[in-house]
């Protein structure tokens, strides 16, 4: 039974459960199609079953979890077809947002882009596990900053949803690309330079190439191949 004070409402527990579950799914702690048992998750996170169920329902809406009638919840599956679809959808939507940001973004937006880019460049290989998490956060913030000047909250919300979906694929690949196979720092630098120069055509081309290169690497790493049986853990 969940006992809450007025300063710690049930909504905060649901949000906490949502954040924990979402993070673990995105980083690959739970395998695609793995069963998500409510009581096991409640024990894992120390959060009541009601909040866990509500969090899982929110993750269904975000497309990270699937609900099965009379069978509970599962992590959403992955496939090459979905990854290609996600990539092309993300390209179309983010190119639109990027053109809007370049057209309407102000000096504060430019400062945000430069700050996010600088933060990202401070994290260079080799990366410890802790620094990998910091790099992932800085990488997300950089891509968010590029689009932040578009002026459309709904567009940004959809872009964030697609980012989460493709980030899950990237983490499942477990950095399978060969070292030196890609100069991602140069890709980010060229993209930032084109944005700061207000060159929308160049920026959109570089963004498309950036996403397509990532997808090619993920497909080559076999991230969408038939996966082994889920690892045994407290949530299964």
DRENLO-161940 format. One line per field, with one value per atom (N, C-alpha, C, CB): atom name; x, y, z. Coordinates in steps of 0.02 Angstrom, whole numbers, plus 50000, padded with zeros to 5 digits. Glycine has a CB too. Layout:
<recs>
a: (CA_...) .
east: (X_...) .
north: (Y_...) .
up: (Z_...) .
</recs>
This chain:
<recs>
a: (N_CA_C_CB_N_CA_C_CB_N_CA_C_CB_N_CA_C_CB_N_CA_C_CB_N_CA_C_CB_N_CA_C_CB_N_CA_C_CB_N_CA_C_CB_N_CA_C_CB_N_CA_C_CB_N_CA_C_CB_N_CA_C_CB_N_CA_C_CB_N_CA_C_CB_N_CA_C_CB_N_CA_C_CB_N_CA_C_CB_N_CA_C_CB_N_CA_C_CB_N_CA_C_CB_N_CA_C_CB_N_CA_C_CB_N_CA_C_CB_N_CA_C_CB_N_CA_C_CB_N_CA_C_CB_N_CA_C_CB_N_CA_C_CB_N_CA_C_CB_N_CA_C_CB_N_CA_C_CB_N_CA_C_CB_N_CA_C_CB_N_CA_C_CB_N_CA_C_CB_N_CA_C_CB_N_CA_C_CB_N_CA_C_CB_N_CA_C_CB_N_CA_C_CB_N_CA_C_CB_N_CA_C_CB_N_CA_C_CB_N_CA_C_CB_N_CA_C_CB_N_CA_C_CB_N_CA_C_CB_N_CA_C_CB_N_CA_C_CB_N_CA_C_CB_N_CA_C_CB_N_CA_C_CB_N_CA_C_CB_N_CA_C_CB_N_CA_C_CB_N_CA_C_CB_N_CA_C_CB_N_CA_C_CB_N_CA_C_CB_N_CA_C_CB_N_CA_C_CB_N_CA_C_CB_N_CA_C_CB_N_CA_C_CB_N_CA_C_CB_N_CA_C_CB_N_CA_C_CB_N_CA_C_CB_N_CA_C_CB_N_CA_C_CB_N_CA_C_CB_N_CA_C_CB_N_CA_C_CB_N_CA_C_CB_N_CA_C_CB_N_CA_C_CB_N_CA_C_CB_N_CA_C_CB_N_CA_C_CB_N_CA_C_CB_N_CA_C_CB_N_CA_C_CB_N_CA_C_CB_N_CA_C_CB_N_CA_C_CB_N_CA_C_CB_N_CA_C_CB_N_CA_C_CB_N_CA_C_CB_N_CA_C_CB_N_CA_C_CB_N_CA_C_CB_N_CA_C_CB_N_CA_C_CB_N_CA_C_CB_N_CA_C_CB_N_CA_C_CB_N_CA_C_CB_N_CA_C_CB_N_CA_C_CB_N_CA_C_CB_N_CA_C_CB_N_CA_C_CB_N_CA_C_CB_N_CA_C_CB_N_CA_C_CB_N_CA_C_CB_N_CA_C_CB_N_CA_C_CB_N_CA_C_CB_N_CA_C_CB_N_CA_C_CB_N_CA_C_CB_N_CA_C_CB_N_CA_C_CB_N_CA_C_CB_N_CA_C_CB_N_CA_C_CB_N_CA_C_CB_N_CA_C_CB_N_CA_C_CB_N_CA_C_CB_N_CA_C_CB_N_CA_C_CB_N_CA_C_CB_N_CA_C_CB_N_CA_C_CB_N_CA_C_CB_N_CA_C_CB_N_CA_C_CB_N_CA_C_CB_N_CA_C_CB_N_CA_C_CB_N_CA_C_CB_N_CA_C_CB_N_CA_C_CB_N_CA_C_CB_N_CA_C_CB_N_CA_C_CB_N_CA_C_CB_N_CA_C_CB_N_CA_C_CB_N_CA_C_CB_N_CA_C_CB_N_CA_C_CB_N_CA_C_CB_N_CA_C_CB_N_CA_C_CB_N_CA_C_CB_N_CA_C_CB_N_CA_C_CB_N_CA_C_CB_N_CA_C_CB_N_CA_C_CB_N_CA_C_CB_N_CA_C_CB_N_CA_C_CB_N_CA_C_CB_N_CA_C_CB_N_CA_C_CB_N_CA_C_CB_N_CA_C_CB_N_CA_C_CB_N_CA_C_CB_N_CA_C_CB_N_CA_C_CB_N_CA_C_CB_N_CA_C_CB_N_CA_C_CB_N_CA_C_CB_N_CA_C_CB_N_CA_C_CB_N_CA_C_CB_N_CA_C_CB_N_CA_C_CB_N_CA_C_CB_N_CA_C_CB_N_CA_C_CB_N_CA_C_CB_N_CA_C_CB_N_CA_C_CB_N_CA_C_CB_N_CA_C_CB_N_CA_C_CB_N_CA_C_CB_N_CA_C_CB_N_CA_C_CB_N_CA_C_CB_N_CA_C_CB_N_CA_C_CB_N_CA_C_CB_N_CA_C_CB_N_CA_C_CB_N_CA_C_CB_N_CA_C_CB_N_CA_C_CB_N_CA_C_CB_N_CA_C_CB_N_CA_C_CB_N_CA_C_CB_N_CA_C_CB_N_CA_C_CB_N_CA_C_CB_N_CA_C_CB_N_CA_C_CB_N_CA_C_CB_N_CA_C_CB_N_CA_C_CB_N_CA_C_CB_N_CA_C_CB_N_CA_C_CB_N_CA_C_CB_N_CA_C_CB_N_CA_C_CB_N_CA_C_CB_N_CA_C_CB_N_CA_C_CB_N_CA_C_CB_N_CA_C_CB_N_CA_C_CB_N_CA_C_CB_N_CA_C_CB_N_CA_C_CB_N_CA_C_CB_N_CA_C_CB_N_CA_C_CB_N_CA_C_CB_N_CA_C_CB_N_CA_C_CB_N_CA_C_CB_N_CA_C_CB_N_CA_C_CB_N_CA_C_CB_N_CA_C_CB_N_CA_C_CB) .
east: (50042_50000_50044_49952_50027_50067_50040_50066_50082_50064_50101_50081_50063_50093_50073_50073_50119_50104_50079_50165_50053_50028_50083_49994_50146_50202_50231_50256_50203_50227_50169_50272_50132_50071_50085_50035_50032_50038_50067_49971_50051_50075_50152_50050_50185_50258_50286_50284_50252_50274_50267_50234_50213_50203_50257_50133_50273_50325_50393_50328_50406_50469_50473_50475_50419_50418_50426_50352_50393_50398_50470_50352_50503_50571_50619_50595_50611_50655_50645_50643_50583_50567_50590_50493_50575_50594_50669_50569_50707_50780_50805_50811_50779_50803_50786_50773_50729_50711_50756_50637_50768_50809_50881_50808_50909_50979_50987_51009_50930_50935_50936_50995_50918_50915_50861_50900_50809_50757_50760_50686_50757_50761_50696_50779_50699_50638_50594_50654_50529_50478_50482_50483_50524_50528_50465_50591_50440_50382_50400_50356_50355_50364_50310_50360_50329_50282_50278_50302_50218_50207_50237_50134_50224_50249_50325_50220_50355_50428_50458_50451_50426_50450_50441_50413_50386_50374_50429_50306_50449_50503_50570_50508_50581_50644_50656_50645_50603_50611_50588_50573_50556_50531_50474_50586_50433_50377_50314_50388_50257_50196_50170_50143_50132_50107_50062_50070_50023_49979_50018_49935_50071_50113_50149_50165_50171_50204_50156_50230_50094_50045_50031_49979_50024_50010_50070_49995_50131_50191_50195_50254_50179_50180_50129_50166_50071_50020_50045_49955_50081_50110_50162_50141_50201_50252_50222_50300_50162_50126_50110_50060_50088_50073_50135_50044_50193_50255_50284_50306_50254_50277_50336_50295_50354_50410_50388_50448_50323_50295_50231_50280_50216_50154_50110_50167_50045_49997_49961_49947_49957_49924_49864_49973_49806_49746_49757_49687_49743_49747_49818_49703_49868_49936_49986_49959_49962_50006_50043_50055_50107_50147_50211_50163_50234_50298_50336_50288_50402_50442_50426_50519_50421_50406_50460_50398_50443_50493_50532_50459_50585_50624_50626_50697_50636_50642_50678_50572_50709_50743_50693_50778_50634_50583_50564_50521_50554_50536_50593_50518_50654_50711_50717_50776_50708_50710_50653_50706_50594_50537_50548_50473_50574_50589_50639_50617_50690_50742_50714_50799_50676_50649_50598_50618_50558_50509_50546_50462_50597_50635_50670_50687_50696_50729_50680_50759_50621_50571_50550_50511_50535_50511_50565_50483_50625_50678_50704_50735_50703_50722_50674_50724_50609_50560_50572_50489_50583_50596_50660_50599_50712_50776_50770_50829_50733_50723_50686_50684_50637_50600_50645_50539_50687_50732_50782_50770_50809_50857_50824_50889_50761_50725_50704_50663_50685_50655_50695_50587_50746_50785_50821_50835_50823_50854_50924_50810_50952_51020_51022_51044_50970_50969_50971_50905_50937_50939_51009_50889_51042_51111_51157_51137_51147_51187_51175_51171_51113_51096_51129_51020_51129_51162_51237_51149_51269_51341_51359_51366_51318_51330_51324_51282_51272_51261_51317_51193_51338_51393_51458_51402_51472_51533_51532_51540_51475_51468_51481_51399_51456_51466_51539_51423_51573_51643_51690_51666_51667_51709_51713_51681_51668_51667_51694_51595_51757_51790_51815_51848_51825_51849_51920_51848_51938_51895_51847_51938_51788_51737_51726_51672_51725_51706_51630_51729_51603_51530_51494_51511_51521_51490_51492_51524_51549_51554_51512_51627_51500_51456_51385_51455_51363_51297_51296_51279_51350_51353_51355_51415_51391_51393_51324_51443_51288_51221_51175_51192_51181_51139_51159_51146_51224_51248_51229_51324_51231_51212_51138_51226_51095_51024_51014_50986_51048_51040_51062_51079_51115_51138_51084_51203_51057_51006_50942_50990_50926_50868_50879_50852_50940_50956_50951_51026_50971_50967_50896_50992_50848_50778_50739_50743_50768_50732_50704_50777_50734_50711_50653_50766_50626_50572_50507_50561_50497_50437_50375_50422_50381_50323_50334_50311_50296_50303_50282_50262_50232_50210_50263_50144_50294_50347_50405_50372_50424_50478_50459_50496_50396_50374_50379_50302_50359_50363_50436_50325_50477_50548_50580_50586_50561_50588_50565_50566_50502_50476_50516_50402_50529_50567_50640_50565_50667_50736_50740_50758_50691_50691_50690_50631_50648_50642_50708_50586_50740_50803_50860_50821_50857_50907_50906_50897_50847_50842_50879_50768_50871_50906_50982_50884_51003_51074_51104_51087_51069_51095_51094_51054_51045_51043_51101_50977_51127_51184_51248_51195_51248_51304_51371_51309_51367_51428_51468_51472_51432_51463_51507_51410_51502_51541_51616_51521_51656_51728_51754_51762_51802_51831_51861_51885_51847_51875_51835_51944_51781_51742_51701_51695_51696_51654_51681_51582_51685_51707_51645_51756_51612_51549_51560_51514_51620_51635_51635_51702_51663_51664_51593_51708_51552_51482_51446_51445_51455_51422_51449_51431_51515_51545_51518_51621_51515_51490_51417_51499_51378_51308_51299_51272_51338_51334_51355_51377_51408_51432_51379_51496_51346_51294_51235_51270_51217_51162_51180_51143_51240_51260_51268_51325_51283_51288_51219_51333_51168_51098_51091_51076_51129_51125_51078_51197_51014_50964_50973_50894_50990_50998_51056_51010_51112_51169_51155_51231_51123_51108_51062_51077_51011_50964_50997_50903_51042_51078_51123_51121_51158_51202_51164_51244_51105_51063_51041_51002_51019_50997_51055_50970_51114_51171_51190_51230_51186_51202_51156_51195_51091_51043_51050_50972_51058_51063_51126_51062_51180_51242_51233_51301_51199_51185_51143_51149_51092_51049_51087_50989_51130_51170_51214_51213_51243_51286_51245_51323_51186_51144_51122_51083_51103_51083_51142_51053_51200_51260_51280_51317_51263_51280_51231_51280_51179_51132_51085_51169_51074_51032_50960_51032_50937_50868_50862_50839_50918_50915_50877_50985_50857_50822_50865_50804_50838_50877_50873_50855_50924_50925_50870_50994_50856_50804_50823_50795_50773_50788_50828_50723_50872_50911_50865_50966_50880_50840_50856_50852_50805_50815_50752_50836_50752_50696_50632_50712_50635_50575_50543_50590_50568_50540_50510_50593) .
north: (49940_50000_50062_50001_50110_50171_50224_50197_50247_50299_50362_50279_50414_50475_50535_50485_50581_50645_50693_50674_50750_50799_50826_50856_50821_50847_50794_50873_50732_50677_50639_50630_50671_50643_50581_50694_50543_50482_50497_50447_50556_50575_50573_50645_50593_50594_50524_50630_50475_50405_50378_50363_50395_50373_50402_50394_50466_50497_50466_50572_50449_50417_50348_50410_50310_50244_50250_50207_50299_50311_50325_50369_50370_50388_50329_50445_50290_50232_50179_50201_50164_50114_50137_50099_50199_50226_50223_50298_50243_50242_50171_50272_50124_50055_50023_50013_50042_50016_50047_50031_50112_50146_50121_50221_50106_50085_50010_50104_49974_49903_49857_49891_49882_49838_49785_49879_49802_49753_49740_49779_49676_49656_49671_49582_49681_49686_49625_49694_49638_49586_49552_49534_49576_49547_49564_49571_49514_49526_49574_49460_49619_49667_49653_49741_49617_49597_49651_49529_49672_49730_49719_49745_49661_49651_49648_49586_49616_49613_49682_49567_49724_49793_49834_49826_49822_49856_49840_49837_49776_49755_49785_49678_49786_49811_49884_49802_49925_49997_50022_50033_49979_50001_50051_50031_50042_50086_50043_50128_50068_50030_50008_50069_49954_49924_49971_49860_50012_50058_50108_50096_50136_50183_50148_50216_50086_50048_50037_49980_50017_50006_50070_49978_50125_50189_50209_50244_50197_50213_50170_50204_50107_50062_50085_49990_50107_50132_50194_50148_50237_50296_50275_50343_50224_50201_50166_50153_50138_50111_50168_50075_50224_50282_50307_50339_50302_50324_50272_50339_50213_50163_50121_50195_50127_50088_50022_50129_50018_49958_49940_49971_49875_49851_49819_49801_49831_49802_49744_49855_49687_49628_49610_49569_49602_49585_49522_49575_49528_49473_49446_49417_49478_49452_49505_49425_49563_49614_49655_49582_49669_49715_49682_49778_49704_49683_49743_49630_49739_49789_49785_49778_49841_49842_49807_49915_49771_49736_49784_49683_49759_49799_49762_49811_49800_49769_49816_49751_49789_49830_49876_49786_49850_49891_49951_49849_49939_49995_50045_49969_50021_50066_50111_50027_50082_50123_50174_50078_50152_50197_50254_50158_50236_50287_50338_50254_50313_50357_50406_50316_50381_50425_50474_50383_50451_50496_50550_50457_50530_50577_50628_50541_50606_50651_50704_50613_50682_50729_50780_50692_50755_50800_50847_50759_50821_50864_50913_50822_50895_50943_51002_50909_50987_51041_51085_51011_51054_51092_51132_51045_51103_51138_51198_51090_51192_51250_51306_51230_51287_51337_51370_51305_51331_51359_51407_51303_51388_51432_51496_51395_51491_51550_51596_51528_51568_51608_51611_51582_51569_51568_51634_51512_51654_51718_51707_51756_51759_51755_51706_51824_51704_51657_51585_51668_51571_51504_51488_51499_51536_51525_51509_51586_51546_51534_51464_51587_51443_51376_51322_51366_51332_51283_51280_51303_51338_51340_51309_51411_51322_51295_51219_51325_51194_51121_51088_51105_51120_51091_51090_51132_51143_51146_51092_51216_51083_51031_50962_51034_50950_50885_50873_50881_50925_50916_50905_50976_50922_50911_50838_50952_50797_50726_50687_50703_50667_50633_50564_50675_50521_50452_50455_50409_50404_50348_50368_50288_50339_50356_50299_50374_50316_50268_50259_50292_50207_50199_50261_50141_50294_50355_50411_50379_50418_50469_50454_50478_50389_50371_50397_50295_50392_50418_50494_50398_50527_50600_50619_50628_50579_50593_50585_50548_50532_50521_50579_50455_50606_50663_50725_50677_50736_50794_50789_50802_50729_50717_50734_50644_50711_50727_50803_50691_50835_50907_50946_50931_50922_50955_50951_50923_50892_50885_50922_50810_50924_50963_51038_50950_51061_51132_51154_51146_51111_51128_51146_51070_51112_51121_51169_51054_51188_51226_51292_51238_51321_51385_51381_51420_51322_51315_51346_51242_51353_51386_51343_51444_51277_51233_51180_51200_51184_51136_51066_51157_51060_50994_50962_51000_51002_50975_50949_51028_50988_50967_50904_51023_50900_50840_50778_50849_50783_50726_50709_50742_50759_50747_50710_50813_50728_50694_50621_50730_50609_50541_50498_50541_50524_50487_50478_50523_50527_50521_50461_50586_50455_50400_50333_50406_50328_50265_50246_50268_50293_50277_50269_50333_50302_50294_50223_50345_50194_50125_50078_50104_50089_50047_50057_50065_50120_50133_50097_50209_50100_50067_49991_50088_49964_49892_49867_49871_49910_49891_49883_49942_49913_49906_49926_49835_49982_50011_49960_50040_49925_49872_49898_49827_49961_49988_49984_50060_49973_49971_50040_49947_50044_50108_50144_50099_50208_50247_50241_50226_50201_50192_50255_50132_50300_50359_50417_50344_50474_50534_50574_50578_50552_50583_50655_50542_50668_50736_50784_50738_50762_50804_50815_50773_50763_50770_50822_50702_50820_50870_50940_50851_50945_51011_51041_51005_51002_51027_51047_50974_51008_51024_51089_50967_51097_51158_51219_51153_51210_51265_51286_51245_51238_51255_51290_51191_51269_51301_51372_51261_51382_51450_51496_51447_51466_51506_51519_51471_51491_51497_51470_51571_51416_51383_51323_51360_51334_51283_51222_51311_51233_51177_51132_51202_51161_51122_51087_51167_51122_51093_51033_51145_51039_50984_50924_51007_50938_50884_50847_50911_50885_50855_50815_50908_50840_50805_50738_50848_50738_50676_50627_50690_50649_50604_50577_50640_50618_50599_50542_50659_50549_50498_50434_50525_50442_50383_50343_50404_50378_50343_50302_50393_50332_50296_50233_50341_50240_50183_50128_50205_50147_50098_50059_50133_50093_50060_50012_50112_50034_49991_49929_50030_49936_49879_49832_49901_49860_49820_49783_49862_49812_49781_49725_49833_49716_49662_49676_49600_49739_49755_49731_49830_49724_49704_49630_49744_49593_49522_49487_49492_49425_49387_49385_49316_49405_49413_49352_49475_49344_49288_49295_49283_49240_49242_49295_49173_49331_49384_49358_49415_49401_49383_49376_49435_49329_49320_49375_49251_49409_49461_49469_49528_49515_49520_49540_49568_49570_49594_49541_49655_49479_49428_49371_49401) .
up: (50000_50000_50000_50061_49957_49952_49999_49879_50045_50092_50072_50166_50057_50030_50071_49957_50080_50111_50058_50147_50080_50032_49988_50069_50012_49973_49926_50018_49929_49888_49858_49930_49812_49784_49741_49743_49728_49688_49619_49680_49593_49527_49524_49507_49579_49579_49576_49642_49608_49605_49535_49655_49502_49433_49388_49407_49398_49358_49371_49372_49435_49453_49419_49529_49422_49390_49315_49407_49287_49214_49194_49193_49231_49214_49221_49260_49274_49284_49230_49353_49216_49165_49096_49164_49080_49015_49005_49007_49056_49051_49041_49113_49079_49074_49007_49130_48979_48912_48859_48896_48865_48814_48814_48827_48872_48875_48864_48941_48855_48840_48900_48799_48959_49018_49009_49081_48973_48956_48881_48977_48863_48793_48756_48788_48690_48651_48662_48576_48672_48682_48750_48628_48795_48862_48902_48899_48939_48982_49038_49010_49053_49108_49160_49082_49211_49263_49317_49295_49331_49375_49444_49380_49475_49542_49544_49571_49493_49491_49482_49433_49441_49431_49495_49372_49530_49594_49644_49623_49646_49691_49668_49694_49603_49575_49591_49499_49585_49594_49662_49540_49701_49766_49759_49806_49708_49694_49689_49628_49715_49717_49649_49750_49649_49587_49548_49602_49582_49547_49504_49597_49534_49497_49439_49544_49449_49396_49338_49423_49353_49300_49260_49329_49295_49261_49218_49313_49243_49205_49142_49247_49148_49090_49038_49111_49060_49014_48976_49051_49010_48977_48926_49029_48942_48896_48835_48931_48843_48785_48737_48807_48763_48722_48685_48764_48717_48686_48638_48740_48635_48589_48613_48526_48676_48703_48734_48754_48750_48781_48744_48857_48742_48713_48766_48656_48762_48808_48773_48833_48807_48779_48822_48773_48791_48829_48870_48781_48934_48982_48991_48959_48961_48966_48990_48899_49008_49036_48985_49081_49000_48959_48936_48999_48878_48850_48823_48795_48822_48788_48713_48801_48681_48609_48570_48584_48517_48476_48433_48431_48402_48354_48288_48381_48234_48168_48121_48140_48069_48020_47985_47968_47972_47938_47980_47923_48046_48089_48094_48159_48099_48104_48043_48114_47984_47923_47922_47860_47943_47945_47995_47963_48054_48104_48077_48168_48043_48017_47967_47986_47919_47867_47895_47811_47943_47975_48014_48021_48050_48089_48044_48132_47989_47942_47918_47882_47895_47868_47921_47841_47981_48033_48058_48092_48069_48096_48044_48123_47981_47929_47929_47860_47936_47939_48000_47942_48058_48119_48114_48180_48083_48077_48031_48050_47976_47932_47969_47869_48009_48048_48099_48083_48132_48183_48151_48219_48093_48059_48035_47999_48016_47992_48049_47953_48106_48159_48223_48174_48230_48292_48305_48290_48368_48386_48415_48437_48443_48471_48529_48493_48569_48625_48600_48668_48545_48515_48491_48456_48458_48435_48494_48396_48549_48609_48637_48662_48635_48659_48617_48659_48551_48505_48520_48431_48525_48538_48605_48534_48656_48722_48722_48773_48689_48685_48646_48654_48592_48552_48593_48487_48628_48668_48722_48700_48754_48806_48776_48838_48716_48684_48667_48621_48643_48623_48682_48583_48742_48802_48820_48861_48793_48808_48749_48826_48754_48699_48721_48672_48672_48686_48715_48621_48755_48776_48833_48799_48832_48881_48930_48846_48994_49046_49042_49117_49075_49076_49100_49119_49152_49177_49124_49241_49090_49039_48978_49018_48964_48909_48921_48898_48984_49002_48994_49074_49014_49006_48933_49042_48892_48820_48790_48785_48810_48783_48799_48810_48860_48879_48840_48955_48832_48794_48721_48801_48695_48625_48614_48604_48660_48656_48660_48713_48707_48716_48654_48777_48620_48559_48505_48534_48494_48442_48460_48430_48524_48545_48534_48619_48548_48540_48467_48567_48421_48350_48330_48308_48359_48339_48384_48339_48440_48491_48466_48549_48414_48390_48342_48357_48330_48280_48301_48264_48367_48392_48396_48349_48385_48387_48440_48318_48494_48549_48527_48609_48484_48461_48416_48423_48374_48332_48374_48283_48425_48469_48509_48517_48529_48566_48522_48591_48460_48414_48398_48350_48392_48379_48438_48367_48499_48558_48561_48622_48541_48540_48491_48522_48431_48382_48404_48314_48438_48464_48511_48500_48557_48604_48569_48652_48518_48482_48448_48431_48415_48381_48432_48331_48488_48540_48568_48597_48573_48597_48549_48603_48485_48436_48443_48364_48452_48458_48518_48462_48575_48635_48629_48695_48594_48585_48542_48553_48499_48457_48497_48402_48558_48605_48573_48630_48537_48508_48467_48563_48421_48382_48324_48354_48309_48253_48269_48237_48217_48226_48245_48162_48293_48312_48251_48366_48246_48191_48127_48178_48128_48067_48051_48074_48100_48090_48130_48110_48100_48136_48155_48093_48209_48228_48253_48282_48281_48303_48245_48339_48189_48129_48102_48075_48106_48084_48125_48089_48190_48233_48221_48307_48210_48197_48132_48193_48080_48015_48021_47961_48058_48067_48106_48104_48160_48199_48157_48262_48117_48075_48025_48039_47994_47944_47976_47908_48036_48072_48090_48134_48117_48136_48076_48175_48018_47957_47926_47906_47956_47933_47862_47934_47848_47783_47790_47758_47778_47791_47746_47781_47682_47636_47658_47564_47675_47696_47762_47703_47809_47874_47867_47920_47825_47816_47781_47776_47734_47701_47751_47642_47792_47841_47894_47875_47912_47961_47932_47981_47869_47837_47834_47767_47813_47808_47877_47777_47928_47997_48020_48044_48009_48030_47989_48025_47924_47880_47895_47807_47912_47929_47994_47937_48043_48105_48091_48154_48051_48035_47999_47993_47953_47917_47965_47864_48013_48062_48106_48107_48127_48169_48132_48193_48069_48031_48020_47963_48008_47999_48063_47976_48121_48185_48203_48240_48162_48176_48233_48189_48250_48307_48298_48320_48236_48224_48208_48167_48212_48200_48256_48193_48244_48295_48357_48271_48413_48474_48518_48512_48560_48606_48657_48641_48692_48744_48796_48778_48823_48872_48930_48897_48956_49015_49075_49028_49119_49179_49230_49209_49253_49303_49343_49270_49389_49436_49402_49490_49342_49310_49266_49269_49264_49221_49262_49174) .
</recs>
